[in-house]
Amino acid sequence: MKTIGQFLNEARRRKKYSLVRLEELTKIKKNFLKALEDEDWENLPTFATVSGFVKNIASVLEIDEKVATATLKRD
């Protein structure tokens, strides 16, 4: 079973987006995107904010938002 970090990283790589490009598209700081992919929870804001990040990223990467959110909650 993939973790949220692996799930988002693989989706981003399939789209051939760098973290910088994803930052431009989502308006989420690159350091937060990196922390999310690395599952570095200590360097991320509150769960509610991170949940919003995941929904935004899922929309941009054209992946299922419900699956991404459920994976985040599980992790």
C-alpha positions in Angstrom: 0.0 0.0 0.0 1.4 3.4 -1.0 1.8 6.2 1.4 0.5 9.7 0.6 4.1 10.8 -0.1 4.7 8.0 -2.6 1.2 8.5 -4.1 1.8 12.2 -4.8 5.4 11.8 -5.9 4.5 9.2 -8.5 1.5 11.2 -9.8 3.8 14.3 -10.1 6.5 12.4 -11.9 3.9 10.9 -14.3 3.0 14.4 -15.3 6.7 15.3 -15.5 6.3 18.2 -13.2 9.1 19.5 -11.0 8.4 20.7 -7.5 8.9 24.2 -8.8 6.3 23.7 -11.6 3.9 22.2 -9.1 4.5 25.2 -6.8 3.6 27.5 -9.7 0.4 25.6 -10.5 -0.9 25.1 -6.9 0.5 28.2 -5.2 1.8 25.9 -2.4 5.4 26.6 -1.3 7.9 24.1 -2.6 9.1 23.4 0.9 5.6 22.2 1.8 5.3 20.1 -1.3 8.7 18.5 -0.5 7.7 17.9 3.1 4.5 16.3 2.1 6.2 14.0 -0.4 8.8 13.1 2.3 6.0 12.8 4.9 7.9 15.2 7.1 4.9 16.0 9.3 6.9 18.3 11.7 7.5 20.8 8.9 3.9 20.9 7.7 1.1 23.1 8.9 -2.1 21.8 10.6 -3.9 18.7 9.3 -6.7 20.9 7.9 -4.3 22.9 5.9 -2.4 19.8 4.6 -5.8 18.3 3.6 -6.5 21.4 1.5 -3.0 21.1 0.0 -3.7 17.4 -1.0 -7.0 18.3 -2.6 -5.4 21.1 -4.6 -2.5 18.9 -5.7 -4.9 16.1 -6.6 -6.8 18.5 -8.8 -3.7 19.8 -10.6 -2.3 16.3 -11.1 -5.7 14.9 -12.2 -5.8 12.2 -9.6 -8.8 11.1 -7.5 -9.2 13.6 -4.7 -11.1 11.2 -2.5 -8.4 8.5 -2.8 -5.7 11.1 -2.0 -7.6 12.4 1.0 -8.3 8.9 2.3 -4.6 8.0 1.9 -3.6 11.2 3.8 -6.0 10.4 6.7 -4.7 6.8 6.8 -1.1 8.0 7.1 
